Amino acid sequence: MDQYTVNKEMHRIALYMTNKGYLCSYHARIDPDVDPSKCRICLELFESF
């Protein structure tokens, strides 16, 4: 694989993880004001990924 393919795949994985809510608990650790049970921003923004 070339560097562009690797970069594209890394972004695809990051978008997928964001869309599925896998990063919400980490986000809440960084920003205590975030309540993953109420926040739907990433899930809605990245729903097509």
C-alpha positions as CSV (number, residue, x, y, z in Angstrom):
1,M,0.0,0.0,0.0
2,D,1.2,3.5,-0.7
3,Q,1.0,6.3,1.9
4,Y,-2.2,7.7,0.4
5,T,-4.1,4.4,0.7
6,V,-2.9,4.0,4.3
7,N,-4.0,7.6,5.1
8,K,-7.4,7.1,3.5
9,E,-7.9,3.8,5.5
10,M,-6.9,5.5,8.8
11,H,-9.4,8.2,8.2
12,R,-12.1,5.7,7.2
13,I,-11.5,3.8,10.4
14,A,-11.6,7.0,12.5
15,L,-14.9,8.1,10.9
16,Y,-16.4,4.6,11.5
17,M,-15.4,4.6,15.1
18,T,-16.8,8.1,15.6
19,N,-20.0,7.2,13.9
20,K,-20.5,4.1,16.1
21,G,-19.9,6.0,19.3
22,Y,-16.7,4.1,20.2
23,L,-14.9,7.3,21.1
24,C,-17.6,8.9,23.3
25,S,-16.3,7.5,26.6
26,Y,-12.8,8.9,25.8
27,H,-14.3,12.2,24.9
28,A,-16.1,12.3,28.2
29,R,-12.9,11.7,30.1
30,I,-11.2,14.6,28.3
31,D,-14.2,16.9,28.7
32,P,-16.3,16.2,31.8
33,D,-19.1,18.4,30.6
34,V,-19.9,15.9,27.8
35,D,-22.6,13.4,28.6
36,P,-22.4,10.6,26.1
37,S,-25.9,9.5,26.9
38,K,-27.3,12.8,25.7
39,C,-24.8,13.8,23.0
40,R,-25.7,12.6,19.5
41,I,-23.5,15.1,17.5
42,C,-21.0,12.6,16.1
43,L,-23.5,9.9,15.6
44,E,-25.6,12.2,13.5
45,L,-22.9,14.0,11.7
46,F,-21.1,10.9,10.6
47,E,-24.1,8.5,10.2
48,S,-23.3,7.9,6.5
49,F,-19.9,6.4,7.4
